[in-house]
Amino acid sequence: MCDNPLLLTDEQMRKFITEGFLMLQTDLPEQFHQQLTEQLNLVYEQEGNPGNNLLPRIRELQKVFDHPVITGALTSVLGPSYMLHAHRHGHYNASPVAGGWHKDSYWGYGRMRNHHPWWAMIMYFPQDTPVELGPTGIMPGTQNYESRTFAADEFEGEELASGKAGTFALIHYDIWHRSTPNVLGQHRYMLKFEFMRTVAPQAPSWNNKEDAWRKPAVLNTPIAEHEVMWKESWNWLSGQIGSIANTVTGNAETVCRLGAELEQSDEPAALNAAYELACLGQQGVEELLKGLRHDSIPVSRIAAYGLSAAGADAVPGLIAALSDKREETIVHAVFALGELRQLASQSIPTMVGLLDHSSVTIRRTVVDALGMIETPAEDVVQGLIQCLHDTDVQVRFMTGLSLARLGSAAETAVAELEKALEDDNRYVRAHALEALRYIGTDQAKDVLIQSLFNSRWCSTTTAVNSFYP
């Protein structure tokens, strides 16, 4: 990683929190991007899309991700110990037909999406990308919406990742985006890389000058505004948990009104109600817990976001919800407890007990949450070791990511992670390698190095260049 990352400013962080993306530009020379594009043309023509092998196949690309603008942006949003995920993809677009609006999946499986930026993506454009060449379209401010909230043919407010070669979009992982029409029909590459936060924020990791949240000077969120949610995200990124809890005095009438708004089909309005209830102390928590058990699954999910921001008052009720008969209620409660991190440490015995649950969705969610709560570490690690042998591949590969978050505290998992390096699934193997790297002990490094040597790949050997030069 670059030793001198160019960190984001307060205003840039405000834009990222509200709009869910930033457009930035590297200062690498034009010739660099031209040569990289030529190499992409050759590789795609002769070999096809290299997929997860983009970096080793096109080695010059690493210079982009070592650039201080990119390392600084990622450090600002995900902290200095962020992980470059094993999945990456080179998107090629020469179609005059636009793609559909979508959120990216997590390597083929679904999960409850975090409002807090645990994940981010870089979309890098190696060639000049005018509007006519079909840049990625982004709908600002939609990173926290499960539903699209706008019609498929509505583009008002859409931002285009258009610019000179070397332009990149830093986006919240969950933002709604699409490919736009390439009316020129020429080669257009967008190289997508994913990144994960491995350490929860303890303090601002950007160039922070102002403590208090305020909206950016220019705000482009065409769907809705979310002042309380944005403030809570700013505080979370500054190292605070449950910062909005008990910050507003309410009465029964206010709680009743917000409870009714929580049930609205208008997702942005319901989210605002959930975060406002999180400010109202125990009264708000009780209303959110009612929402968690609501017959409507979307209402239950939105209530969980409010509970994840409601601080320690929410923990007892969330633990009680772990014994609910409905799978979705348990999943949403586990999610909220994970976001509450160390405030929810008393939930660990019950959570570990859920690792034997018949519902694979519950097991997947628990594995993710355990890596966020972290303590007591010994109990968490023992539970996660068990999950490396789960019958579900997604439980297994999420376990590697959770162990990576625990770092050296997960040293007792090294022997089982070594076995996971023989798993049939590429992401189980990749995440086990990452866990070994972040555990970082001598034993972990020995296993890691041996595995990398055993699986080393020659980046210049291709079907047309088997041995020489």
N, C-alpha and C positions, 0 to 999 in steps of 0.2 A: 504494500500500500504506500501511497505517496506520503513523504514525511511532512509536507507542508500543505495540507488540504486547504482549499479556499472555502471557508465556511460560509453558510448562508447568513444573511442579515435578519434582523427581527421582521422587517417588512416582507422579505421572501418567505419566512416561516409563516407569517400571517396569511399570505396568499396560498401556501401549500395547505394549511389547515382548513381554510374556507373553500378553496376551489379544487383541491385534490391533486394538483399538478403544478409543475414549473417548466417553462421552456428555457434552456440554457445552451451555451455555445462553448465548445473547446477552441483553443487557439493553435491547434496543430496545423501545419502548413497545408495548403490546398493540394500539393503534390502527394502528401501522405494519404489523404482521403481518395484521391484519384487512383493511386496504386492499389489501395485496399479494395476499391470497387472493381478494378480490373481483375484482381485475384478472386473476388467473389464471382464475377462473370465466368471465369475459367472453371472454378470448382463446381458451380451449379451446372455448367454445360457438360462437364466430363464426368462428374460424380454424383450430382444431385445435391439436395439439401443436407449439409453435415449435421444438422440438429444439435444434439448436446455436445458434439465435437467441434463446435465453431471455434473455440479458443485454441485448442491444440492444432487444428487444421489450418487456421489463419492466424499465425502467431503474432503478427503485427497488431492485431486487435487488442492485445493486452495493454498496449500503450494508451489506448483510449481509456480503459478502466483504471489505469494508474495516473491519469491526468488529474491535477489538483482541483479542477472545477467539478469533476465527477466524484472523486473521493470526498471532497468537501461537502457536496450536496448530500451524499449518502451518509456521511458522518453526522451531519446536522439533523437528519431525519431519523436515522436508525442507530445512532451511537457509534463510537469508534471501533467497536468489535463486531461490526456487521459481517454477515456471511454472504458470499456469492454462491447462490444455489446451483446445484448440479444441472438443473433444467434450464436450457436456453434455446432459442429458436431464431433462425433467420427468415423473416417473412418476406416473400417475394410477391409483388403486386404489379401485374401488367393488364389488369382487367378494367374495362370501362364501366363495370357494374359495381356499385358500392356493396360492401359487406354489411351484415346486420349488426345492430347494437348488441353488446354483450359485456359480461364480466368474465375474466379468465378463471378457469377452475384451478384447483390445487392439484396438478398432475393427475387429473382424471377423477377426482373425488370431491364431494361437497363437504363443507364445514360452515359453522356459523362464523360470519365474517367480523373481524375486529374493526371498531371505529378508531381505536388507537392505532397508530402506524407501527405495527409489528412487521409489516411486509411492505415492500415497494418494488417498482420496476423501473428499469431504464430502457427507453426506446431510442436507439441510436440510428441516425440517418447518415450513411457514408457518402451519399451523393447530394448535390443540390436538389432540393425537393420543393419545387413550386406547387401551387395549389393544383395545377393541371396534371401533376405526376401522381396524384393519389396519396397524399400524406394521411397519417392516422387522424381521425376525428375524435375529439374528447368532449364529453358533456360536463362542464364545470360543476362542482358541488354535488355530484351524484355518488360519491364514493361510499356514502353511508346508507344508501337505499338498496333494499333487496329487490324491490320492484323497479321497473324502468321509469315510472312516474311521468313519462312523456310518450307520445305516440311515435311509432317507428319512422314516420315520415315528417316528424317535427325536428328542425335543425336550428331553430332560433337559439342563439347563445352558444352554439357549437364552436369550439376552438380547434384549429388545424395545426398539427405539428409540422409546419412548413418553414423552410429556411435554407440557409447555405449548408454545404457539406460540413459535417461535424456538429450539426444541431442535434440535441437530444432532449427528450421529454422525461422528466422525473415524475412518476405518477404513483399515487396511492394504489396499492395492488387492486383494490376493489372498485375502481372507478368505471363507469360505463364508457365504452369506446367502440370504434368501428374503423374499417378501412373505407376510404373514399374513392370515387372513380378515378382511374388513371386514363384520362382521355388522350394522352400522348402515346400510350402504348409502349413506352420505353421501359428499360429495367428500373425497378424501384425496390430497393432493399430497406427493410427496417429490422435491425438486429435487437431482439428482445432478451433482456437478462433480468433475473429475479434475485432479490436480496432479502435477507431476514435479519431482524434485530435479535441478538443473542443475550443481551443484558438489558434489563429494565432500566429506564432512565433514573438517575440519581440527581442530576442537575442538567441545565441546558447544555446541549452539545453543539449548538450553533454559536455564532458571534452575537451573544445576547447582551443587550444594553438596557432594556426596559423589563422590569419584573412583571408588571400588570398586563393583562390581555387587553387589546383593543382591535377593532376591525381594521383591515387594510385600507389605505387611502382610496384605492379603487377596488370595488368589489363586484365580481361577476359570478353570481350564483343565480341563474335564471329560474330555477325551480322554487327555492325558498331560502330563508335565512334561519340560522340556528345558533343564536348568540350564546345560550347557556352551554350547548354541546361544544362549541368552538372554544369557549373559555376553559371548559373542563379539559379539552385536548391540550391546550397550551400549558395548563398547569401540570397535566400528566407528563408531558414532554420535559417539563422543568423539574420533575422528580417528586411530584405530589400525588398521593392516592386519596381518593374520596374528598377532593378539595372543595367540592360544592355542597357537601353534606351539611345540613343545619345552617345554611347561610341565609335562609329566608324564613320569616315567620308567617305561617299560614293559619287558616281556620278551616273548620269543617266544610264550609261552603266552597273554599278554594280547592280543597282536596277532592270534593265531589265533582266539581267542574272539570278538573284535570283528569280524574278517573274516567269521566265520560269521553273526554277528548282522546284518551288513550285507546279507546275502542273505535275511533274513526277509521274509515277505509283510506283516508288521505294519509299516506305513510309519513311525509314530512311533518304534518301537524301532530300526528301521534307521537313521533319521536320527540318533538318539542315538549309535549306533555310529560313524557317519561323523564326527561332530564329536569324539567321543572319540579316534578314530584321528588326527584332525588335531592333537591335543595331543602325539602320541608321536614327533615328529621324523621322521627319515628312514625308520624302520621303519614308522610309520603311513602315511607318504606312499606307500611301496612297496605296502602292502596296498590303499590307496585306488586306486592306479594299476591294480592287478589288477582291482579292482571296476569301474573305468572301462571296461575291455575285457570285462567279464562278458557272457555270452550274453544275460542278461536286461537289457532296456532300462531298466526301473525301477531295478535295482541300479546300472547305469552312471550314471543321472541322480543318484541319491542320493550315490554316490561323488564326483560332481562338486561337490556342496555341501561335502563334507568337504575336498576339494582347494582350493576357493575360500577356505577359512579356514586352510589349512596353511602359508601364508607362502612365502618364496622357495624353500624346498626343493622345492616342488611344480612350479616353473616348467619345469625341463628336461624332466621326464617329460610334462608337458602339451604342450610344444612338439613333442616326439616323437610324441604322439598325433594331432597335426594332419595327419599323413600316413597315418592309419589308413584302411583300405578301407571301414569302416562309417560311414555318414553320422552316425548318432547319437553315436558315439564322438567324432567331430570336433566336433559341435555342443556336446556336454557339455564338451569340453576348452576350446573357445573361450569358453564361458560362464564357466568357472572362471578363465581368464586375464583376462577382463574385470573380474571382481570383485577380482582381485589388483592391478589398476590399474598404477601405475608400477613395481611389482615385476616386471611382465611385459613391460616395454618391449622387451626383446630378442626378443619374439615378433612384433613389428610387421612385419618383412619377410615372414615366412611368412604372417601373417594377411592382409596386403595381397594376396599372391599368391592367396589363396582367394577374392578378390572376383570372379575369373573362373570359379569353380567351377560346374559344371553344376547342382548342387543349390541351389535357391532357399532352402531352409531354412538351409543353411550360410551363404549370402551374407547373409541377414537377421540371423543371429546375429553374424557378423563385424562388420557395420555397427554394431550395438548395442555390441559390446565395444570397438571402436575409440574410440568417444566416451568410454569410461570410462578406458581406458589413457592416452590423450591424447598421450603422448610416444614417439618424437620427433614433434613437432607437424607439421612440414612433410610427413613421409611419411604421417601419418594424414590430414591435410587433402587431399593429392593423391589418396589412395585414396578418400576420401569424395566428392570432386568427381566421380570416375568413376561413383559409385553414383547420382548424381542423374539419370543417363541409363539406369539399369538397366531391363530390360524388365518387371520385377516391380514393381507399384505399392507393395508393402509395403517393399521395399528402398528405394525412393525416399522414402517418407514417414518411414522410420526414419532415413534419412540426415540429414534436416533436424533431427531431435531431437539426433543426435550432434554435428552442427555447432554447435548451440546450446550444448551442453555445453563446447565448445572456446572459445567467446567470441571475443575479438579475435584469437586465434591463427589463426582460420579466415578472416581477411580476404580471402585469395586466392580464396575460394569465392564472393564476392559476385556476380560476373558470372554464374556458373552458377546461383546461387540466384535471380537476377532472371529467368532463363529458366524456372526451376521454378515461378514465379508464374503461368505460363500452362498448367500441367499440368491434365489433365482431372479429376484426383482432388482432392477438397476437402482431404484431410489432407496431401497433398504441398504444396499451396499454403499451407495454414495453418502447417505446420512450417517451410516456407521463410521465411515472415514472422517466425516466432519466432526462427529462426536469425539473420536480419538484425538483429532487435532485440537479441539477446544479443551478436552481434559488435560492434555499437554504434559502429563507426567512422563518419566523416562520409559516406563513400560508401554504407555500408550503410543509414544513416538516410535518405539521399536516395531510395534505391530503395524503402525501406519506406514513407515518407510518400507518395510518388507513387502507389504501388500502393493504399494505403489510400484516398487521395482518388479514384482511378479507380473503386474498388469500393464507395464509401460508400453507405450504406443509410439511408433515412429510417425511424426506428423508430415513427413514428405513422401512416405511410401504410399503409392496409389496404384490402380490397375494399369496405368500407362507409365508408371515410374517405379517398377518393382524393386530394383536393386541399385541402379546407378543413375546419376552420380551420387 
